[in-house]
Amino acid sequence: MPPEPVTADEPEEPWWEDEEEWDEEYDYDELLAECREVAESQASAARAAARVGTTGALAALAATAGRRGPGQPGSEQIFPGEYPGPAAQFASGMLFDTMPGRPELAMFADRAAGEDDAFKDVSDDELLGVLCAWDRVAAHAAARKHAAAAELIRRRPAAGWPVDKKTQMPQMWDETTPSELCAVLAESRGDAAGLLDLAHDLEVKLPGTRAAFLDGIVSEEKAAIIARATTVLNADEARAAETLVLDRMGRLTPAALRSAIARAVIQVAPDKARERREKAARQARVERWAEESGNAGLAGRELPAAQVHAVDQRVTAWARQLKKAGLDGSTDELRARAFLDLLLGIDSRPRQHGPAGQGDPGGATAGPNLGDPGPIPLGFAGKVTLTIPLATLLGLAERPGEIPGIGPVDPGLARDLAAAAAQHPKTTWCVTVTDQDGHAIGHGCARPEPEKHARRRDKHREPRQRDGPAVAFTPADLRGPPGGYGTWRLRSGGAGPDLLVTLDPLSADPCDHRYQTRGHDPGARLRHLAQVRHATCTGIACRRPSTRADFEHNTPYEAGGRTCLCNGDVGG
């Protein structure tokens, strides 16, 4: 029976505007008890998953237990004191601080806001808990939206394409489906297609990410990062890569997650990662666009990594010359000016003497003498760090490489970059040894082998063959150093002599304080080793390369903290 029409004398009011009726319909004490029961059962499941090492949805659920926000640490402890305010259960460690982002959580978060969203009688700690709760609720709502899109795909299969038996998802959907979404969502066709792609991948390839998305552990942006990175993988490979980041995907920033999942994809399928890179290289291009400020942007995309490094160092070298010549500006401004100088063939260094109007700082002249600043080599000089598992010191493993500021690269590209860097006379080489968990346990930097030692060695052995492997790492003597530490010989593949590397233990538990300095500031070696232990700044949400970060004391120096590896991080 259709509902009776509403007359003009009796306007219909939304159900949520009648607060008394709402209060009568929902028993808050009962609902709170149910939420507490659900949260406790999920926490129990998470603890059980952790005990048996379960992956997938339970592992994703485990990340919510005892955490503030989407996987963020900080809520394991309940602060002592009373919680009389309307947002009491959002305080650190309380029920709603750890509850998944479901509609019930949204209802309680809405009540905590009070009239006019003033959050009256809500403490700072509780307010942060409410903010994080809404973040989880927003992620949950987005996950539900993608679940609806997945069902739309099931109802719009493309003719002739297979259907996944487990999820009932067709491999392809009808070509009119994106247009249908464009109309109902008022979105572009590209955005509609992206919604369908992500919904499909979450259902078929990424069950752990889907569960974390549904609980609010990861946002839509982070779920999309994982889906894009695993596009090249089949379902089994995607789940394997997902498992490598599942326990920390919520607490990583988008940039850190992008790096982590890229490394996981390379570990799972290095050949496919290489093929994707090579295929994308055929789409190399230069893009230009208008900035919202009225300026313009220019960028090269999908370019060879070695040449990008060379260009970057060339830009930096010319920027230093501009600064040395007295041109004002920040580092970024000078690098931008150098970028344009090199492209246009002009010289923006201030003229000290010249016709009127040409002596002003920033006055550019045609035809720069680019050999003047340096010279600036056409290749790139690198600080190459070979990371080698202890168990495979005698043979380099197929592990992802790393470009500071860019992220993981596949093994083939890592070798190509090492070979390119080896041709530059200013390239330096270091070796970091890791344990089975990837933790750095030894490190050493290379020095040229003394010429007389090389002559003495070659006198009793066959001549060295330079057409051998590009990179070789072998013991300096037949027996090899005890425990892996000591002196090794590194052949970089360049034209220079072999290099000697003395590996020292790199451990802070226990620490023998061998690198400790007495003052506040670390010595050059201590600073370098701290940077080796941490690839990036250790501060929250900081992705700055460790080589551009400061040495930080965990226990302040003024409070008696050592300036040592065991009390140091990189940050700031």
MARLUM-131740 format. One record per residue (C-alpha): chain; residue in one letter; x, y, z. Coordinates in pm, whole numbers, plus 50000, padded with zeros to 5 digits. Layout:
# residues N
<atom A,a,<X,Y,Z>>;
...
# end
This chain:
# residues 572
<atom A,m,<50000,50000,50000>>;
<atom A,p,<50153,50338,49904>>;
<atom A,p,<50207,50588,50186>>;
<atom A,e,<49939,50847,50248>>;
<atom A,p,<50014,51186,50094>>;
<atom A,v,<50137,51460,50326>>;
<atom A,t,<49903,51761,50338>>;
<atom A,a,<50017,52118,50351>>;
<atom A,d,<49883,52149,50704>>;
<atom A,e,<50095,51859,50826>>;
<atom A,p,<50446,51898,50683>>;
<atom A,e,<50660,51586,50716>>;
<atom A,e,<50971,51626,50932>>;
<atom A,p,<51282,51414,50897>>;
<atom A,w,<51294,51148,51167>>;
<atom A,w,<51624,51275,51303>>;
<atom A,e,<51483,51619,51387>>;
<atom A,d,<51250,51482,51655>>;
<atom A,e,<51510,51430,51927>>;
<atom A,e,<51263,51298,52184>>;
<atom A,e,<51131,51034,51945>>;
<atom A,w,<51490,50943,51854>>;
<atom A,d,<51583,50902,52221>>;
<atom A,e,<51280,50679,52277>>;
<atom A,e,<51354,50466,51973>>;
<atom A,y,<51719,50405,52068>>;
<atom A,d,<51819,50290,52414>>;
<atom A,y,<52167,50438,52444>>;
<atom A,d,<52268,50220,52736>>;
<atom A,e,<52166,49911,52546>>;
<atom A,l,<52334,50029,52225>>;
<atom A,l,<52650,50120,52416>>;
<atom A,a,<52656,49773,52570>>;
<atom A,e,<52619,49617,52225>>;
<atom A,c,<52903,49832,52086>>;
<atom A,r,<53122,49734,52378>>;
<atom A,e,<53043,49367,52317>>;
<atom A,v,<53122,49398,51945>>;
<atom A,a,<53447,49585,52012>>;
<atom A,e,<53557,49325,52268>>;
<atom A,s,<53478,49035,52035>>;
<atom A,q,<53674,49202,51755>>;
<atom A,a,<53966,49269,51987>>;
<atom A,s,<53960,48902,52092>>;
<atom A,a,<53960,48797,51728>>;
<atom A,a,<54252,49031,51661>>;
<atom A,r,<54450,48884,51950>>;
<atom A,a,<54377,48533,51826>>;
<atom A,a,<54484,48632,51475>>;
<atom A,a,<54809,48769,51611>>;
<atom A,r,<54876,48443,51800>>;
<atom A,v,<54829,48219,51497>>;
<atom A,g,<54969,48461,51241>>;
<atom A,t,<54643,48487,51046>>;
<atom A,t,<54652,48711,50739>>;
<atom A,g,<54374,48879,50548>>;
<atom A,a,<54077,49034,50723>>;
<atom A,l,<54175,48920,51073>>;
<atom A,a,<54524,49061,51034>>;
<atom A,a,<54374,49389,50918>>;
<atom A,l,<54139,49379,51215>>;
<atom A,a,<54434,49321,51448>>;
<atom A,a,<54572,49657,51345>>;
<atom A,t,<54269,49833,51498>>;
<atom A,a,<54309,49685,51845>>;
<atom A,g,<54454,49939,52087>>;
<atom A,r,<54516,50206,51825>>;
<atom A,r,<54409,50567,51781>>;
<atom A,g,<54274,50643,51438>>;
<atom A,p,<54353,50434,51131>>;
<atom A,g,<54636,50225,51268>>;
<atom A,q,<54806,50507,51455>>;
<atom A,p,<54985,50421,51782>>;
<atom A,g,<54905,50598,52106>>;
<atom A,s,<54588,50448,52252>>;
<atom A,e,<54720,50140,52429>>;
<atom A,q,<54706,50317,52764>>;
<atom A,i,<54403,50462,52943>>;
<atom A,f,<54496,50781,53123>>;
<atom A,p,<54392,50785,53492>>;
<atom A,g,<54109,51011,53599>>;
<atom A,e,<53737,51050,53551>>;
<atom A,y,<53563,51103,53219>>;
<atom A,p,<53239,51291,53292>>;
<atom A,g,<53200,51470,52957>>;
<atom A,p,<52983,51380,52658>>;
<atom A,a,<53288,51246,52467>>;
<atom A,a,<53425,51036,52755>>;
<atom A,q,<53441,50717,52550>>;
<atom A,f,<53656,50889,52286>>;
<atom A,a,<53947,50946,52527>>;
<atom A,s,<54272,50753,52477>>;
<atom A,g,<54219,50382,52520>>;
<atom A,m,<53844,50411,52574>>;
<atom A,l,<53579,50221,52379>>;
<atom A,f,<53514,50460,52088>>;
<atom A,d,<53883,50541,52051>>;
<atom A,t,<53946,50187,51926>>;
<atom A,m,<53610,50105,51768>>;
<atom A,p,<53600,50041,51390>>;
<atom A,g,<53441,50315,51179>>;
<atom A,r,<53084,50192,51165>>;
<atom A,p,<52754,50388,51159>>;
<atom A,e,<52712,50341,51535>>;
<atom A,l,<53041,50521,51591>>;
<atom A,a,<52919,50808,51372>>;
<atom A,m,<52606,50843,51585>>;
<atom A,f,<52801,50873,51911>>;
<atom A,a,<53057,51108,51752>>;
<atom A,d,<52770,51327,51634>>;
<atom A,r,<52626,51349,51986>>;
<atom A,a,<52970,51435,52127>>;
<atom A,a,<52977,51751,51916>>;
<atom A,g,<52686,51904,52103>>;
<atom A,e,<52495,52210,51990>>;
<atom A,d,<52647,52407,51702>>;
<atom A,d,<52946,52167,51701>>;
<atom A,a,<53088,52352,52003>>;
<atom A,f,<53219,52035,52175>>;
<atom A,k,<53132,52178,52514>>;
<atom A,d,<53303,52002,52808>>;
<atom A,v,<53513,51792,52567>>;
<atom A,s,<53883,51770,52657>>;
<atom A,d,<54163,51798,52401>>;
<atom A,d,<54233,51425,52427>>;
<atom A,e,<53866,51341,52371>>;
<atom A,l,<53843,51589,52082>>;
<atom A,l,<54133,51414,51907>>;
<atom A,g,<53955,51085,51962>>;
<atom A,v,<53638,51225,51800>>;
<atom A,l,<53838,51359,51506>>;
<atom A,c,<54001,51019,51451>>;
<atom A,a,<53662,50849,51483>>;
<atom A,w,<53518,51062,51203>>;
<atom A,d,<53823,50976,50993>>;
<atom A,r,<53745,50606,51038>>;
<atom A,v,<53376,50663,50968>>;
<atom A,a,<53460,50851,50646>>;
<atom A,a,<53678,50561,50531>>;
<atom A,h,<53403,50313,50618>>;
<atom A,a,<53148,50515,50418>>;
<atom A,a,<53384,50522,50118>>;
<atom A,a,<53433,50145,50150>>;
<atom A,r,<53055,50094,50147>>;
<atom A,k,<53035,50312,49837>>;
<atom A,h,<53291,50091,49663>>;
<atom A,a,<53104,49779,49777>>;
<atom A,a,<52795,49919,49603>>;
<atom A,a,<53004,49985,49291>>;
<atom A,a,<53126,49624,49304>>;
<atom A,e,<52766,49502,49309>>;
<atom A,l,<52692,49726,49011>>;
<atom A,i,<52978,49553,48827>>;
<atom A,r,<52823,49213,48906>>;
<atom A,r,<52498,49336,48750>>;
<atom A,r,<52665,49485,48443>>;
<atom A,p,<52897,49208,48316>>;
<atom A,a,<53052,49249,47973>>;
<atom A,a,<52948,48979,47733>>;
<atom A,g,<53198,48699,47682>>;
<atom A,w,<53424,48774,47982>>;
<atom A,p,<53485,48513,48256>>;
<atom A,v,<53343,48549,48608>>;
<atom A,d,<53549,48490,48923>>;
<atom A,k,<53383,48194,49098>>;
<atom A,k,<53470,48302,49451>>;
<atom A,t,<53349,48663,49433>>;
<atom A,q,<53112,48635,49134>>;
<atom A,m,<53287,48937,48986>>;
<atom A,p,<53311,48955,48606>>;
<atom A,q,<53657,49027,48473>>;
<atom A,m,<53515,49318,48272>>;
<atom A,w,<53198,49524,48298>>;
<atom A,d,<52972,49669,48033>>;
<atom A,e,<53127,49966,47854>>;
<atom A,t,<52829,50188,47937>>;
<atom A,t,<52874,50146,48315>>;
<atom A,p,<53121,50436,48360>>;
<atom A,s,<52884,50665,48171>>;
<atom A,e,<52601,50553,48394>>;
<atom A,l,<52803,50648,48702>>;
<atom A,c,<52900,50979,48542>>;
<atom A,a,<52535,51071,48519>>;
<atom A,v,<52429,50976,48873>>;
<atom A,l,<52743,51103,49053>>;
<atom A,a,<52814,51410,48836>>;
<atom A,e,<53174,51295,48806>>;
<atom A,s,<53407,51277,48508>>;
<atom A,r,<53432,50955,48313>>;
<atom A,g,<53787,50909,48437>>;
<atom A,d,<53679,50934,48802>>;
<atom A,a,<53391,50693,48741>>;
<atom A,a,<53626,50443,48576>>;
<atom A,g,<53865,50478,48869>>;
<atom A,l,<53585,50402,49114>>;
<atom A,l,<53498,50083,48924>>;
<atom A,d,<53862,49976,48895>>;
<atom A,l,<53924,50012,49267>>;
<atom A,a,<53595,49840,49357>>;
<atom A,h,<53687,49544,49135>>;
<atom A,d,<54040,49509,49272>>;
<atom A,l,<53923,49523,49632>>;
<atom A,e,<53679,49240,49571>>;
<atom A,v,<53901,49015,49360>>;
<atom A,k,<54265,49086,49448>>;
<atom A,l,<54292,49271,49780>>;
<atom A,p,<54074,49118,50054>>;
<atom A,g,<54299,49241,50334>>;
<atom A,t,<54290,49598,50208>>;
<atom A,r,<53914,49573,50165>>;
<atom A,a,<53871,49465,50529>>;
<atom A,a,<54102,49743,50652>>;
<atom A,f,<53914,49994,50435>>;
<atom A,l,<53582,49879,50577>>;
<atom A,d,<53704,49920,50936>>;
<atom A,g,<53849,50264,50864>>;
<atom A,i,<54211,50157,50907>>;
<atom A,v,<54301,50282,50560>>;
<atom A,s,<54148,50572,50371>>;
<atom A,e,<54024,50565,50012>>;
<atom A,e,<54350,50730,49904>>;
<atom A,k,<54561,50458,50065>>;
<atom A,a,<54343,50178,49927>>;
<atom A,a,<54387,50330,49580>>;
<atom A,i,<54765,50347,49627>>;
<atom A,i,<54778,49974,49700>>;
<atom A,a,<54547,49892,49409>>;
<atom A,r,<54749,50097,49160>>;
<atom A,a,<55076,49943,49273>>;
<atom A,t,<54944,49588,49234>>;
<atom A,t,<54776,49641,48895>>;
<atom A,v,<55057,49453,48724>>;
<atom A,l,<55010,49146,48950>>;
<atom A,n,<54761,48861,48930>>;
<atom A,a,<54530,48791,49225>>;
<atom A,d,<54766,48555,49409>>;
<atom A,e,<55065,48787,49365>>;
<atom A,a,<54860,49090,49472>>;
<atom A,r,<54756,48916,49794>>;
<atom A,a,<55118,48818,49860>>;
<atom A,a,<55236,49180,49815>>;
<atom A,e,<54945,49308,50024>>;
<atom A,t,<55042,49076,50310>>;
<atom A,l,<55387,49236,50328>>;
<atom A,v,<55238,49575,50422>>;
<atom A,l,<54908,49476,50582>>;
<atom A,d,<55024,49511,50941>>;
<atom A,r,<55136,49873,50896>>;
<atom A,m,<54936,50016,50605>>;
<atom A,g,<54717,50221,50838>>;
<atom A,r,<54993,50402,51024>>;
<atom A,l,<55203,50484,50717>>;
<atom A,t,<55164,50816,50541>>;
<atom A,p,<55053,50795,50176>>;
<atom A,a,<55411,50855,50057>>;
<atom A,a,<55552,50592,50292>>;
<atom A,l,<55281,50343,50192>>;
<atom A,r,<55353,50408,49824>>;
<atom A,s,<55718,50321,49886>>;
<atom A,a,<55637,50015,50098>>;
<atom A,i,<55391,49860,49852>>;
<atom A,a,<55625,49934,49560>>;
<atom A,r,<55900,49743,49738>>;
<atom A,a,<55657,49459,49814>>;
<atom A,v,<55555,49434,49447>>;
<atom A,i,<55921,49417,49343>>;
<atom A,q,<55989,49144,49600>>;
<atom A,v,<55692,48938,49483>>;
<atom A,a,<55737,48979,49107>>;
<atom A,p,<56060,49160,49008>>;
<atom A,d,<56024,49066,48642>>;
<atom A,k,<55675,49216,48619>>;
<atom A,a,<55796,49532,48795>>;
<atom A,r,<56075,49562,48538>>;
<atom A,e,<55835,49501,48248>>;
<atom A,r,<55599,49769,48379>>;
<atom A,r,<55887,50018,48403>>;
<atom A,e,<56004,49939,48050>>;
<atom A,k,<55651,49964,47911>>;
<atom A,a,<55593,50298,48086>>;
<atom A,a,<55920,50428,47940>>;
<atom A,r,<55754,50416,47598>>;
<atom A,q,<55515,50682,47729>>;
<atom A,a,<55794,50931,47806>>;
<atom A,r,<55672,51285,47759>>;
<atom A,v,<55706,51646,47869>>;
<atom A,e,<55396,51802,48020>>;
<atom A,r,<55309,52167,48073>>;
<atom A,w,<55012,52315,48253>>;
<atom A,a,<54877,52636,48403>>;
<atom A,e,<54912,52670,48781>>;
<atom A,e,<54619,52808,48979>>;
<atom A,s,<54840,53102,49080>>;
<atom A,g,<54876,53215,48719>>;
<atom A,n,<55225,53071,48677>>;
<atom A,a,<55297,52753,48481>>;
<atom A,g,<55439,52408,48539>>;
<atom A,l,<55670,52189,48332>>;
<atom A,a,<55766,51827,48397>>;
<atom A,g,<55920,51530,48223>>;
<atom A,r,<55744,51198,48287>>;
<atom A,e,<55861,50835,48259>>;
<atom A,l,<56222,50933,48190>>;
<atom A,p,<56532,50711,48237>>;
<atom A,a,<56630,50717,48605>>;
<atom A,a,<57004,50752,48545>>;
<atom A,q,<56956,51053,48318>>;
<atom A,v,<56708,51212,48561>>;
<atom A,h,<56972,51179,48833>>;
<atom A,a,<57227,51342,48605>>;
<atom A,v,<56991,51629,48523>>;
<atom A,d,<56904,51675,48891>>;
<atom A,q,<57269,51698,48991>>;
<atom A,r,<57339,51934,48701>>;
<atom A,v,<57053,52162,48812>>;
<atom A,t,<57183,52159,49170>>;
<atom A,a,<57539,52235,49057>>;
<atom A,w,<57425,52535,48850>>;
<atom A,a,<57201,52658,49134>>;
<atom A,r,<57505,52664,49361>>;
<atom A,q,<57687,52875,49107>>;
<atom A,l,<57395,53118,49095>>;
<atom A,k,<57402,53147,49473>>;
<atom A,k,<57780,53187,49476>>;
<atom A,a,<57747,53467,49222>>;
<atom A,g,<57509,53653,49453>>;
<atom A,l,<57167,53572,49309>>;
<atom A,d,<56903,53594,49582>>;
<atom A,g,<56648,53323,49650>>;
<atom A,s,<56579,53005,49839>>;
<atom A,t,<56723,52671,49733>>;
<atom A,d,<56404,52584,49547>>;
<atom A,e,<56395,52922,49371>>;
<atom A,l,<56757,52890,49262>>;
<atom A,r,<56706,52535,49138>>;
<atom A,a,<56403,52649,48937>>;
<atom A,r,<56609,52931,48788>>;
<atom A,a,<56891,52689,48709>>;
<atom A,f,<56642,52451,48545>>;
<atom A,l,<56530,52727,48308>>;
<atom A,d,<56887,52843,48244>>;
<atom A,l,<56993,52496,48135>>;
<atom A,l,<56690,52449,47911>>;
<atom A,l,<56705,52791,47749>>;
<atom A,g,<57083,52823,47733>>;
<atom A,i,<57096,53145,47935>>;
<atom A,d,<57305,53260,48229>>;
<atom A,s,<57122,53425,48520>>;
<atom A,r,<57427,53503,48728>>;
<atom A,p,<57432,53872,48828>>;
<atom A,r,<57671,54079,48619>>;
<atom A,q,<57927,54276,48810>>;
<atom A,h,<58013,54498,48514>>;
<atom A,g,<57830,54577,48196>>;
<atom A,p,<57606,54824,48013>>;
<atom A,a,<57334,55000,48206>>;
<atom A,g,<57047,54776,48293>>;
<atom A,q,<57256,54460,48264>>;
<atom A,g,<57417,54471,48608>>;
<atom A,d,<57102,54397,48804>>;
<atom A,p,<57081,54067,48991>>;
<atom A,g,<56891,53814,48788>>;
<atom A,g,<56960,53988,48456>>;
<atom A,a,<56998,53693,48218>>;
<atom A,t,<57239,53691,47926>>;
<atom A,a,<57236,53462,47628>>;
<atom A,g,<57481,53181,47576>>;
<atom A,p,<57586,53059,47923>>;
<atom A,n,<57927,52906,47964>>;
<atom A,l,<57811,52585,48127>>;
<atom A,g,<58164,52459,48152>>;
<atom A,d,<58244,52748,48384>>;
<atom A,p,<58069,52622,48699>>;
<atom A,g,<58255,52317,48764>>;
<atom A,p,<58281,52151,48545>>;
<atom A,i,<57938,51988,48569>>;
<atom A,p,<57977,51624,48455>>;
<atom A,l,<57725,51488,48209>>;
<atom A,g,<57685,51168,48409>>;
<atom A,f,<57576,51149,48771>>;
<atom A,a,<57783,51091,49080>>;
<atom A,g,<57615,50867,49332>>;
<atom A,k,<57661,50737,49681>>;
<atom A,v,<57594,50373,49604>>;
<atom A,t,<57504,50155,49901>>;
<atom A,l,<57490,49782,49832>>;
<atom A,t,<57251,49617,50077>>;
<atom A,i,<57338,49249,50116>>;
<atom A,p,<57180,48981,50336>>;
<atom A,l,<57438,48824,50563>>;
<atom A,a,<57356,48477,50428>>;
<atom A,t,<57431,48585,50070>>;
<atom A,l,<57749,48787,50106>>;
<atom A,l,<57912,48584,49830>>;
<atom A,g,<57630,48643,49579>>;
<atom A,l,<57409,48950,49543>>;
<atom A,a,<57043,48862,49595>>;
<atom A,e,<56756,48978,49376>>;
<atom A,r,<56642,49248,49616>>;
<atom A,p,<56485,49586,49538>>;
<atom A,g,<56718,49884,49523>>;
<atom A,e,<56640,50227,49665>>;
<atom A,i,<56674,50578,49525>>;
<atom A,p,<56665,50835,49806>>;
<atom A,g,<56374,51070,49754>>;
<atom A,i,<56218,50846,49487>>;
<atom A,g,<56172,50503,49641>>;
<atom A,p,<56228,50136,49559>>;
<atom A,v,<56348,50030,49215>>;
<atom A,d,<56359,49685,49062>>;
<atom A,p,<56690,49489,49079>>;
<atom A,g,<56766,49536,48711>>;
<atom A,l,<56737,49914,48735>>;
<atom A,a,<56938,49912,49058>>;
<atom A,r,<57223,49735,48877>>;
<atom A,d,<57198,49973,48582>>;
<atom A,l,<57218,50273,48816>>;
<atom A,a,<57516,50124,48997>>;
<atom A,a,<57691,50065,48665>>;
<atom A,a,<57615,50421,48551>>;
<atom A,a,<57740,50566,48879>>;
<atom A,a,<58056,50357,48855>>;
<atom A,q,<58160,50554,48547>>;
<atom A,h,<58170,50879,48744>>;
<atom A,p,<58496,50954,48925>>;
<atom A,k,<58321,51114,49224>>;
<atom A,t,<58094,50818,49301>>;
<atom A,t,<58143,50668,49646>>;
<atom A,w,<58055,50313,49751>>;
<atom A,c,<57929,50171,50079>>;
<atom A,v,<57810,49826,50184>>;
<atom A,t,<57537,49755,50441>>;
<atom A,v,<57490,49400,50568>>;
<atom A,t,<57145,49299,50692>>;
<atom A,d,<57009,49009,50896>>;
<atom A,q,<56724,48782,50784>>;
<atom A,d,<56471,49049,50890>>;
<atom A,g,<56634,49322,50685>>;
<atom A,h,<56784,49506,50984>>;
<atom A,a,<57127,49663,50929>>;
<atom A,i,<57391,49481,51134>>;
<atom A,g,<57712,49585,50961>>;
<atom A,h,<57836,49871,50746>>;
<atom A,g,<58149,49996,50579>>;
<atom A,c,<58250,50249,50314>>;
<atom A,a,<58497,50171,50040>>;
<atom A,r,<58847,50303,49986>>;
<atom A,p,<59071,50239,49684>>;
<atom A,e,<59296,49937,49721>>;
<atom A,p,<59660,50057,49759>>;
<atom A,e,<59838,50017,49427>>;
<atom A,k,<60126,49821,49577>>;
<atom A,h,<59882,49572,49731>>;
<atom A,a,<59713,49523,49396>>;
<atom A,r,<60049,49467,49224>>;
<atom A,r,<60154,49216,49491>>;
<atom A,r,<59825,49029,49461>>;
<atom A,d,<59826,49027,49082>>;
<atom A,k,<60183,48895,49079>>;
<atom A,h,<60064,48566,49225>>;
<atom A,r,<59725,48544,49055>>;
<atom A,e,<59578,48560,48710>>;
<atom A,p,<59516,48910,48577>>;
<atom A,r,<59184,49062,48674>>;
<atom A,q,<58920,49035,48407>>;
<atom A,r,<58730,49361,48367>>;
<atom A,d,<58473,49197,48144>>;
<atom A,g,<58338,49002,48441>>;
<atom A,p,<58035,49098,48651>>;
<atom A,a,<57960,49468,48684>>;
<atom A,v,<57964,49439,49062>>;
<atom A,a,<58151,49176,49263>>;
<atom A,f,<58194,49151,49639>>;
<atom A,t,<58444,48896,49768>>;
<atom A,p,<58659,48837,50082>>;
<atom A,a,<58992,49015,50079>>;
<atom A,d,<59169,48687,50156>>;
<atom A,l,<59095,48319,50097>>;
<atom A,r,<58957,48250,50444>>;
<atom A,g,<58735,48555,50462>>;
<atom A,p,<58685,48773,50769>>;
<atom A,p,<58549,48603,51083>>;
<atom A,g,<58173,48642,51129>>;
<atom A,g,<58148,48838,50804>>;
<atom A,y,<58305,49149,50959>>;
<atom A,g,<58642,49272,50845>>;
<atom A,t,<58783,49355,50502>>;
<atom A,w,<58617,49270,50172>>;
<atom A,r,<58706,49357,49812>>;
<atom A,l,<58451,49539,49597>>;
<atom A,r,<58473,49557,49219>>;
<atom A,s,<58246,49839,49109>>;
<atom A,g,<58258,49776,48736>>;
<atom A,g,<58426,50109,48663>>;
<atom A,a,<58768,50165,48518>>;
<atom A,g,<58932,50236,48852>>;
<atom A,p,<59101,49998,49095>>;
<atom A,d,<58924,49751,49319>>;
<atom A,l,<58793,49896,49643>>;
<atom A,l,<58842,49769,49996>>;
<atom A,v,<58551,49773,50241>>;
<atom A,t,<58598,49717,50613>>;
<atom A,l,<58269,49606,50765>>;
<atom A,d,<58209,49712,51125>>;
<atom A,p,<57924,49582,51342>>;
<atom A,l,<57626,49814,51345>>;
<atom A,s,<57424,49731,51653>>;
<atom A,a,<57281,49932,51939>>;
<atom A,d,<57147,49638,52141>>;
<atom A,p,<57378,49583,52314>>;
<atom A,c,<57588,49886,52227>>;
<atom A,d,<57962,49907,52286>>;
<atom A,h,<57951,50287,52233>>;
<atom A,r,<58244,50267,51991>>;
<atom A,y,<58108,50558,51786>>;
<atom A,q,<58007,50779,52079>>;
<atom A,t,<58117,51141,52088>>;
<atom A,r,<58151,51345,52405>>;
<atom A,g,<57978,51659,52287>>;
<atom A,h,<57624,51726,52169>>;
<atom A,d,<57697,51701,51796>>;
<atom A,p,<57788,51363,51644>>;
<atom A,g,<58107,51307,51452>>;
<atom A,a,<58095,51247,51077>>;
<atom A,r,<58108,50868,51117>>;
<atom A,l,<57837,50853,51383>>;
<atom A,r,<57612,51077,51176>>;
<atom A,h,<57670,50859,50868>>;
<atom A,l,<57595,50536,51054>>;
<atom A,a,<57276,50683,51202>>;
<atom A,q,<57169,50772,50848>>;
<atom A,v,<57246,50418,50734>>;
<atom A,r,<57027,50267,51007>>;
<atom A,h,<56730,50484,50903>>;
<atom A,a,<56665,50545,50534>>;
<atom A,t,<56430,50833,50613>>;
<atom A,c,<56360,51076,50895>>;
<atom A,t,<56206,50892,51192>>;
<atom A,g,<55964,51170,51281>>;
<atom A,i,<55590,51112,51247>>;
<atom A,a,<55478,51153,50884>>;
<atom A,c,<55832,51259,50781>>;
<atom A,r,<55968,51114,50456>>;
<atom A,r,<56278,51330,50424>>;
<atom A,p,<56584,51123,50322>>;
<atom A,s,<56803,51058,50626>>;
<atom A,t,<57097,51223,50451>>;
<atom A,r,<56908,51554,50481>>;
<atom A,a,<56791,51500,50838>>;
<atom A,d,<56954,51594,51168>>;
<atom A,f,<57090,51360,51433>>;
<atom A,e,<56839,51356,51719>>;
<atom A,h,<56887,51236,52078>>;
<atom A,n,<56614,51003,52207>>;
<atom A,t,<56708,51103,52562>>;
<atom A,p,<56805,51472,52545>>;
<atom A,y,<57175,51543,52571>>;
<atom A,e,<57101,51799,52842>>;
<atom A,a,<56932,51523,53045>>;
<atom A,g,<57237,51297,53026>>;
<atom A,g,<57160,51123,52698>>;
<atom A,r,<57458,50986,52505>>;
<atom A,t,<57556,51108,52163>>;
<atom A,c,<57570,50752,52038>>;
<atom A,l,<57397,50506,51806>>;
<atom A,c,<57204,50358,52099>>;
<atom A,n,<57049,50700,52174>>;
<atom A,g,<57020,50845,51827>>;
<atom A,d,<56767,50879,51547>>;
<atom A,v,<56745,51104,51244>>;
<atom A,g,<56478,51371,51220>>;
<atom A,g,<56404,51739,51221>>;
# end
